[in-house]
């Protein structure tokens, strides 16, 4: 197109010059003819025609310039450079999507999650969650960390029905720490309780996965899933006082081998959060101090070197999850609205053809109905489809259905069912209407797939989509229900 533009411009200029010379000659001839009758009238007519011609030339020149001018692509916004910027962009998109949710309760819930996510980032605190099965010593570890990290005056405790939260002020860190002791997983806790625990784990900036022995299969799957999400984790082997040094070394070796490639060896830490009391002479007992120094050192090192990135990455992860939930809810809403559109138009088409039966049911005969259906489906999915584009889509799909023999197939499939449900005299009329409704339904479902795939038929093209919908809608149970519904809707009007 760029190579042709100079030639087009040259041709346009030559054409404009030729047209101008012709107009001047025509005006001169007109003026000479009228001036013999009235010089004043000749001048008036000439001026008016000249003004009209100048205006017409101006309009042509303007649209020619629009056509020939170089197309300037709209500048795309610069991609986010940091996880924080990416999260902010995702949250902005979530707000736009949430505004389209019609369910008031669902919309408010999504808005609350978005506001909570933004607020949690502004709180400027690291969220460390203790995660693991029941009875592995998570609460003992929380108490030990409070004493080791915060001392006697640095911790405050807040309790909810699902977890315990401690706020720790740590010297040397620019943010406080929220330490959250979650309920155990893989226990007899109610399902919603375990779901809440897993949610806490995915919302953590740093996860301490606590175990007291080698990993069981369920534990391995849980921590592996979190690591695959990119969740920064430390594997904490508690109750090391129950093992001999040799046994402890063997367990640590196996744990590091199991998680090789997904967790660094330094992130597998052994502790004793609550060593048992020891008997000494004269019937005295002493309680050893918790052995969590290695874990504390590792936590501080991770937060100092990775803390800001952990918070930003977590904000991005949570915003992406929120965006996915919003899109899923919006998709379900659009699916329901689109199904209602298809249902309405299939019976509109049925009524038209049943009242005026045609010799052969042809999708091209219902092109106007399908065209308007495409326009409304596009509106459901936020796509402005012109009548011309909708007509082209409807015609293309109708030709595809005809080429696949679906018209004859639908007639054969529905005829038996109709004759079994209603008198033969009426069945002939119903066949036309019900077949039209059935084919309109397949077309509508195909168009829904097209819009769901961002106005793309997919790798298999339109034929694959149509064939899939045809197979889905020819199952015996569906056909029987569809025929009965058609009889209920149309029979009374035709009898």
Secondary structure, DSSP 4 states (H G I P E B T S, - for coil): -HHHHHHHHHHHHHHHHHHHHHHHHHHHHHHHHHHTT-HHHHHHHHHHHHHHHHHHHHHHHHHHHHHHSPP-PPPPPPPPSSHHHHHHHHHHHHHHHHTT---HHHHHHHHHHHHHHHHHHHT-EEEEEEE-BTTSSHHHHHHHHIIIIITTTSEEEEE-SSEEEEEE--TT-SSEEEEEEEPPBSSSS-HHHHHHHHHHHHH-SEEEEEESSSPPHHHHHHHHHHHHTT--EEEEE--GGGS-HHHHHHHHHHHHHHTTTTS-GGGEEE-BTTPPEEEETTTEEEEPPPB-HHHHHHHHHHHHHHHHHHHHHHHHHHHHHHHHHHHHHHHHHHHHHHHHHHHHHHHHHHHHHHHT--SS--GGGGHHHHHHHHHHHHHHTT----HHHHHHHHHHHHHHHHHTTHHHHHHHHHHHHHHHHS-HHHHHHHHHHHHHHHHHHHHHHHHHHHHHTTS---TTHHHHHHHHHHHHT--HHHHHHHHHHHHHHHHHHH-
